[in-house]
Amino acid sequence: MSILYSVQESVYQRLDSDEELAQKIVGIYDYVPEETDFPYVILGRVFSTPHKTKTTDGENVEITLDIWSTDKGKEETAKIMKQIEASLAEELSVGDAFLVSQDVKSREIMQEANDLYRGTLVYEIIVDTECDY
């Protein structure tokens, strides 16, 4: 069984408990309610591929975090991204799996429309799902 949702839950719990991040955004969402104010973070695409070696059986999970802002320019988005990275610097706990690694795979900030900016962070999280540690 895939560990996709467990990874998403772990990321959400970590971000949701970050008081500094909470001061910068209105919320973290899997589904964004209508009429939600900006800025906010969306738990975006979650993607997994098998990560198997001679001694491990796990998954390589990528989770995309989208940061949405209507502030003038990219500064607010960049500051939120920096805080997310600080929050996710410590190792996550992902259910019963052993965390092999977690790293930022990519970062991007773009203007989607006048006064609407989207920052994207893609995290790569590799877990061993059949370990005896």
N, C-alpha and C positions, 0 to 999 in steps of 0.2 A: 504494500500500500504506500502511496506517495506521501511524503512529508510536507508537501506544499503548504497546506493550511497551518500546520504547526510552525513553520518558519514565519508565515505572515503574522500569526498570533504573537510570536516572540518579538518580532520587530514592532508591532503595534504596542505591546505592553511596555517595551523599553521607551519608545517615544512618548507614550501617554504619561509615563511617570516622570518625564523630564520637565521640571518646573521652569527652567530657563526657556525651553522651547514653547511651553504653554503661554509664556508672556509675549511671544512673537506671533502666534497664530491663533485662530479661533477654534481649530479642531483638526483631528486626524480622522479621515473617513475611508471606508471601503465603498460606501455609497454616499454621495453628497446630496443632502436634502435641498429642495428648491429654496430659494431666497437665502442661501447661506452667504454670509459676509466673507470678504477676503481679509487676510491671506489664510490659506489652509493647505493641508497636505492630504494627498490621496494615495492610498495603497493601491498601486496600479498593477500592471502585468506581473504575474508570478509564473515562472517557467522552470521546468526541471528536465535534466537529462541524467541517465545512470552514471554513477561514478564507481566503477568497479576496478579492483586490483586483485592480485593473487591473495591478498589477506583481508581485503575490505569489500563491503557491499554497501554502497551509499548512493547519495544523490548530490548533484551539482545544481543548486537552486539559484535562480536569478530573480530578484524582486526589484521592481521599479517603483520609486517614490516620486510623485509629481507634486511640485510646490507651485501654487497659483497665487499671484499677487496682482493688485491693481495700483500699486504704488508707482510713482513716476520713476522710470528707469529700473535697472537691474539690481540695485544695491540691496533692497529688502529681501529679494529672492536669494541673493548670494549669502546674506547673513543667516537666513533660515537654513540654507543648505549646510553652512558651516556648523551650525548648532546640531543639526541632524547627525553630521559626521562625528561630532564630539560625543553625542549620545550613544552612537553605535560603535564607538571605539573599543569598549570592553566586550569580551566574548558574550555571545547570546547563549541562553539555555534553550535548547530545542527538544522538548519532550525527553524521550529516553535515548535519543541519538547522541553520538559523540561529535562535537564540533571540530572539524578538521581545520577550516579556515573561514574567515569572513573579510572581504575586502571590497572597496569601492571599485567597480569596473569602469564606470564612466560618469561624467558630469556634463551638464549642458544647461544653458539659460538662453531662452529665445523669446522674442516678442511675438505673441500670437495675433494681437490686434492692437489698435490704439489703446494704450493704458492697460494692457493685459499681458502679463509675463508668466512664462512657465519655466520652472527649473526642473531638471530631471536628474535624479541620482539612481544609478543601477548598482545594486549590491550583488556580489557573488558569494554564496554561502554554501560550503561543501560540508556535508555531514556523512558520518558512517552510521548506518542504521542497524548494523548487526555486530556491534562491538561488545566485548566482555570487559570493558574498563570499569 
